[in-house]
Amino acid sequence: MFLCALAACVAAGAAADDEAPGIRLANTTRAVWIEVGVWKVSDFQKIVGNNKSLFLVAVEPTAKSASSAASSLGSFGADGRYTMVNRACVNRGEPSRLTFFQHKDSECNSLNADNLAGKGVDGGKCVGGEVANTTTRAVMLSELLQQIPPWVPIELLKIDIQGHELPCLSGAGGELRRINNIFIEIQDLPEQRKHMYKDSHNVSAVDAKLGALGFVRQYCELNGPNGKLGLDEVMREVNCMYTQRGMQPMIFSNMADVAGSSRFEWWTGARPKFHEKWCPTELESTAVPNALDAQLRALNIHVHTPNSSMPTKSHNCKMQAAREGRQQSTNLGRS
């Protein structure tokens, strides 16, 4: 048996081009997570496989990647407890079919064109190199959220879509208030003209959008293995968690060093079990602090401080933490 919020459910994969794919929740569903920009493997496949009460709505515009992610979810025992939506997440007013820019590194595919004023990434395999244009179908978050019954909590929305995050969020409208936690990848660059993609937005714009809907930025982490992509001066990729006021914050890490179901915990005021592999960070593009930074430091968790006067000699956040500690000790000795 399945739950359905609409008068008639549309079978997955059978929706007409101008309709959103139908979401059929398993009767064991007690909570929903949404992952926009799944790529080839869902970050949540092990968690969903182990938790029979959790349902995943996965959104991925690249057909080959969506097929790969669906197969992998099935191998973890998640069949019947996820819906794969092979579309791109957009705002109201955007066309139902859009130009999609494909790169040699498909993880960098985007609805946003490369920013030629910025610097190339990964020798042009990511951005700044050869790009193939194709088209993809679109979906708004509101079309998906409206299919989830109001009594089913939407605990998490994760977005990683290479510069199109704010339009995707805007496409949810007021339905966005139903979500408890939003985990979003973004570039922490003070100068927007240096972003990897045209028309992408900085942290302050996301703060303003989500703050107006009652969300608070709890923490941000450096992205990539050992925080490599966050420490890279060209990319400065961070993942930030926003929580609806009054809701329990989720502690989730997208760092490759933190694997499987161990990357997720609910915030209780204690150190996360994965804290030794975790790289939380302050932000360079805004003076507004993360809500949990002071509490994390009180728990002896190092929170990285971007500092242009101290060059990053290694793309490793733990080595950088040690370097920052030595620098602070030197400064104290001089005072």
C-alpha positions as CSV (number, residue, x, y, z in Angstrom):
1,M,0.0,0.0,0.0
2,F,1.1,3.6,-0.6
3,L,0.2,7.0,0.7
4,C,-0.6,9.8,-1.7
5,A,-1.4,13.5,-1.2
6,L,-3.1,13.9,-4.6
7,A,-6.5,12.8,-5.7
8,A,-4.8,10.5,-8.2
9,C,-1.2,9.4,-8.1
10,V,0.8,9.4,-11.3
11,A,2.9,6.3,-11.6
12,A,6.6,7.0,-11.5
13,G,8.1,7.4,-15.0
14,A,4.6,7.7,-16.6
15,A,4.1,11.4,-16.2
16,A,3.5,13.5,-19.2
17,D,6.3,16.0,-20.2
18,D,4.5,18.9,-18.6
19,E,3.6,17.1,-15.3
20,A,5.8,16.4,-12.3
21,P,6.7,12.7,-11.8
22,G,4.4,11.2,-9.2
23,I,5.6,10.4,-5.7
24,R,4.1,7.3,-4.0
25,L,5.2,7.0,-0.4
26,A,5.6,3.5,1.0
27,N,3.2,2.8,3.9
28,T,6.2,2.5,6.2
29,T,7.1,6.1,5.6
30,R,7.5,8.3,8.7
31,A,9.8,11.0,7.2
32,V,10.9,12.3,3.8
33,W,14.4,13.5,2.7
34,I,14.9,15.2,-0.6
35,E,18.2,15.2,-2.5
36,V,18.5,17.6,-5.5
37,G,21.6,16.9,-7.6
38,V,22.2,13.3,-6.8
39,W,24.8,12.6,-9.5
40,K,25.9,9.0,-9.8
41,V,25.4,7.9,-6.2
42,S,23.0,9.2,-3.6
43,D,24.7,10.4,-0.4
44,F,21.8,8.9,1.5
45,Q,21.7,5.4,0.0
46,K,23.0,3.6,3.1
47,I,20.9,5.6,5.4
48,V,17.7,5.0,3.4
49,G,18.6,1.3,3.0
50,N,18.9,0.9,6.8
51,N,15.9,3.0,7.8
52,K,12.6,1.5,6.6
53,S,10.7,4.5,7.8
54,L,12.6,7.0,5.6
55,F,11.6,7.8,2.0
56,L,13.9,9.6,-0.4
57,V,12.9,11.9,-3.3
58,A,16.0,12.1,-5.5
59,V,16.3,14.7,-8.3
60,E,19.0,14.4,-11.0
61,P,18.8,15.9,-14.5
62,T,21.5,13.7,-16.2
63,A,19.8,10.5,-17.3
64,K,22.8,8.3,-17.1
65,S,23.7,9.5,-13.6
66,A,20.0,9.1,-12.5
67,S,20.0,5.5,-13.7
68,S,23.3,4.8,-11.9
69,A,22.0,6.3,-8.6
70,A,18.8,4.3,-8.8
71,S,20.6,1.1,-9.3
72,S,22.9,1.8,-6.4
73,L,19.9,2.7,-4.2
74,G,18.4,-0.7,-5.1
75,S,21.6,-2.5,-4.2
76,F,21.3,-1.0,-0.7
77,G,17.8,-2.3,-0.2
78,A,16.0,1.0,-0.8
79,D,13.6,-0.3,-3.6
80,G,10.1,1.0,-3.0
81,R,11.3,3.7,-0.7
82,Y,12.6,6.3,-3.1
83,T,11.5,8.2,-6.3
84,M,14.0,9.2,-8.9
85,V,13.1,12.4,-10.7
86,N,15.1,12.7,-13.9
87,R,14.8,16.5,-14.1
88,A,16.5,19.8,-13.2
89,C,15.2,21.9,-10.3
90,V,14.1,25.4,-11.4
91,N,12.2,28.5,-10.3
92,R,8.7,29.6,-11.4
93,G,8.7,31.2,-14.8
94,E,11.6,29.2,-16.2
95,P,10.8,27.1,-19.2
96,S,9.8,23.4,-18.9
97,R,12.9,22.5,-21.1
98,L,16.2,24.3,-20.6
99,T,19.7,24.3,-21.9
100,F,21.9,22.1,-19.8
101,F,25.7,22.5,-19.9
102,Q,27.6,19.3,-19.7
103,H,31.3,19.0,-18.8
104,K,33.9,16.3,-19.1
105,D,33.5,15.9,-15.4
106,S,29.8,15.3,-15.2
107,E,29.7,16.3,-11.6
108,C,30.1,19.9,-12.8
109,N,27.1,19.8,-15.2
110,S,24.9,22.8,-14.6
111,L,21.9,24.9,-15.8
112,N,24.3,27.9,-15.5
113,A,26.9,28.6,-18.1
114,D,30.6,28.8,-17.1
115,N,31.7,32.1,-15.8
116,L,34.5,32.9,-18.2
117,A,35.7,35.8,-16.0
118,G,36.5,33.2,-13.3
119,K,39.3,30.7,-13.3
120,G,39.1,27.2,-14.8
121,V,38.8,24.2,-12.6
122,D,40.6,20.8,-12.9
123,G,42.3,21.8,-16.1
124,G,39.0,22.7,-17.7
125,K,37.4,19.3,-17.1
126,C,35.0,20.9,-14.6
127,V,34.6,24.5,-15.8
128,G,36.6,26.7,-18.2
129,G,37.0,24.0,-20.8
130,E,35.0,22.2,-23.5
131,V,31.2,22.2,-22.9
132,A,28.4,20.3,-24.7
133,N,25.0,21.8,-24.7
134,T,21.9,19.7,-24.4
135,T,18.4,20.1,-23.1
136,T,16.7,18.8,-19.9
137,R,13.2,18.8,-18.5
138,A,12.5,20.9,-15.5
139,V,10.6,20.5,-12.2
140,M,9.8,23.0,-9.4
141,L,10.3,21.9,-5.8
142,S,6.7,23.0,-5.1
143,E,5.4,20.3,-7.6
144,L,7.2,17.7,-5.5
145,L,6.5,19.1,-2.0
146,Q,2.7,19.3,-2.7
147,Q,2.6,15.6,-3.2
148,I,3.9,14.8,0.3
149,P,1.1,14.7,2.8
150,P,1.2,17.5,5.4
151,W,1.4,15.0,8.3
152,V,4.7,13.5,7.0
153,P,7.7,15.5,8.2
154,I,10.2,16.6,5.6
155,E,13.3,16.4,7.7
156,L,16.0,17.4,5.1
157,L,16.5,19.0,1.7
158,K,20.0,18.7,0.3
159,I,20.9,20.8,-2.8
160,D,24.1,20.5,-4.9
161,I,23.4,21.8,-8.4
162,Q,26.3,23.9,-9.4
163,G,25.2,27.5,-9.2
164,H,21.4,27.1,-9.6
165,E,20.6,26.7,-5.9
166,L,18.7,30.0,-5.3
167,P,16.3,29.5,-8.3
168,C,15.7,26.0,-7.1
169,L,14.8,27.1,-3.6
170,S,12.6,29.9,-5.0
171,G,10.6,27.4,-7.0
172,A,9.4,25.9,-3.7
173,G,7.5,29.1,-2.8
174,G,5.9,29.0,0.7
175,E,6.1,25.2,0.7
176,L,9.8,25.6,1.7
177,R,8.6,26.3,5.3
178,R,7.6,22.7,5.6
179,I,11.2,21.6,5.5
180,N,13.1,21.3,8.8
181,N,16.7,21.4,7.5
182,I,18.3,22.5,4.3
183,F,21.8,21.5,3.4
184,I,23.3,23.4,0.5
185,E,26.6,23.5,-1.4
186,I,27.7,27.0,-2.3
187,Q,30.9,28.9,-3.1
188,D,32.2,31.1,-0.2
189,L,33.8,33.8,-2.4
190,P,33.5,37.5,-1.4
191,E,33.6,38.5,-5.1
192,Q,30.7,37.1,-7.0
193,R,32.5,37.7,-10.3
194,K,34.9,35.0,-9.4
195,H,32.2,32.3,-9.1
196,M,32.6,29.2,-11.3
197,Y,29.2,29.7,-12.9
198,K,27.3,32.8,-14.3
199,D,24.4,34.1,-12.3
200,S,25.2,32.0,-9.2
201,H,24.6,33.5,-5.7
202,N,26.7,34.0,-2.6
203,V,26.0,33.0,1.0
204,S,24.4,36.4,1.8
205,A,21.8,35.9,-0.9
206,V,20.9,32.4,0.5
207,D,20.8,33.8,4.0
208,A,18.4,36.5,3.0
209,K,16.1,34.0,1.1
210,L,16.0,31.4,3.8
211,G,16.1,33.9,6.7
212,A,12.8,35.4,5.5
213,L,11.2,32.0,5.7
214,G,12.4,31.3,9.3
215,F,15.7,29.4,8.7
216,V,18.9,29.9,10.6
217,R,22.4,29.0,9.3
218,Q,23.7,26.6,11.9
219,Y,27.2,25.6,10.6
220,C,29.2,25.3,7.4
221,E,31.9,22.8,6.5
222,L,34.7,22.7,4.0
223,N,33.7,20.5,1.1
224,G,35.8,17.6,-0.4
225,P,38.2,15.0,1.0
226,N,40.0,16.7,4.0
227,G,38.2,19.9,3.1
228,K,40.2,20.1,-0.2
229,L,37.5,21.9,-2.2
230,G,36.8,24.3,0.6
231,L,40.5,25.2,1.0
232,D,41.0,25.7,-2.7
233,E,41.3,29.4,-3.3
234,V,39.5,29.2,-6.6
235,M,36.6,27.0,-5.6
236,R,36.0,27.7,-1.8
237,E,33.2,25.2,-1.8
238,V,31.3,24.9,1.5
239,N,28.3,23.0,2.6
240,C,25.9,24.9,5.0
241,M,23.1,23.7,7.1
242,Y,20.0,25.9,7.7
243,T,17.4,24.9,10.2
244,Q,13.8,26.1,10.6
245,R,13.5,28.0,13.9
246,G,12.1,25.7,16.7
247,M,13.3,22.5,14.9
248,Q,16.2,20.3,16.0
249,P,19.3,20.9,13.8
250,M,20.7,18.1,11.8
251,I,24.4,17.5,11.8
252,F,25.3,16.1,8.4
253,S,28.6,15.9,6.6
254,N,29.1,15.7,2.9
255,M,32.9,15.2,3.3
256,A,34.2,12.1,1.5
257,D,36.1,11.2,4.6
258,V,32.9,10.7,6.6
259,A,31.2,7.6,5.0
260,G,27.8,6.0,5.0
261,S,25.3,6.3,7.8
262,S,27.9,7.6,10.2
263,R,27.8,11.1,8.5
264,F,24.4,11.9,10.0
265,E,23.4,12.8,13.6
266,W,20.8,15.0,15.3
267,W,22.4,17.9,17.2
268,T,22.2,17.3,21.0
269,G,24.9,19.6,22.2
270,A,27.5,16.8,22.2
271,R,30.4,16.3,19.8
272,P,29.3,14.4,16.6
273,K,30.9,10.9,16.4
274,F,32.6,11.9,13.2
275,H,34.1,15.2,14.7
276,E,37.7,14.0,14.2
277,K,37.1,13.9,10.4
278,W,34.9,16.9,10.2
279,C,36.0,20.4,9.0
280,P,33.5,23.1,10.1
281,T,34.4,26.6,9.0
282,E,33.6,30.2,9.3
283,L,32.7,32.1,6.2
284,E,34.8,34.6,4.3
285,S,31.9,36.1,2.2
286,T,29.8,37.3,5.2
287,A,30.4,38.7,8.6
288,V,27.3,36.9,10.0
289,P,28.6,33.9,12.1
290,N,27.2,30.4,12.0
291,A,24.8,29.8,15.0
292,L,26.7,26.7,16.3
293,D,30.3,27.9,15.9
294,A,30.7,29.0,19.5
295,Q,29.2,25.8,20.8
296,L,31.4,23.7,18.6
297,R,34.5,25.5,19.8
298,A,33.4,25.0,23.4
299,L,33.4,21.2,22.6
300,N,37.0,21.5,21.4
301,I,36.0,21.1,17.7
302,H,38.3,23.1,15.5
303,V,36.3,25.6,13.3
304,H,38.4,26.8,10.4
305,T,38.9,30.5,10.0
306,P,39.5,31.7,6.4
307,N,42.6,34.0,6.4
308,S,44.0,35.4,3.3
309,S,47.2,36.5,5.2
310,M,48.0,32.8,5.9
311,P,48.3,31.0,2.6
312,T,47.0,27.4,2.4
313,K,50.0,25.3,1.7
314,S,48.1,22.0,1.9
315,H,44.6,21.1,0.9
316,N,44.1,19.3,4.1
317,C,41.9,20.9,6.8
318,K,43.5,19.0,9.7
319,M,47.0,20.1,8.7
320,Q,45.6,23.6,8.2
321,A,44.0,23.4,11.7
322,A,47.4,22.6,13.2
323,R,49.0,25.4,11.2
324,E,46.3,27.9,12.5
325,G,46.9,26.7,16.0
326,R,50.7,27.3,15.7
327,Q,50.0,30.8,14.2
328,Q,47.7,31.7,17.1
329,S,50.2,30.6,19.6
330,T,52.9,32.7,17.9
331,N,50.5,35.7,18.0
332,L,49.8,35.2,21.7
333,G,53.5,35.1,22.4
334,R,54.0,38.4,20.7
335,S,51.3,40.2,22.6
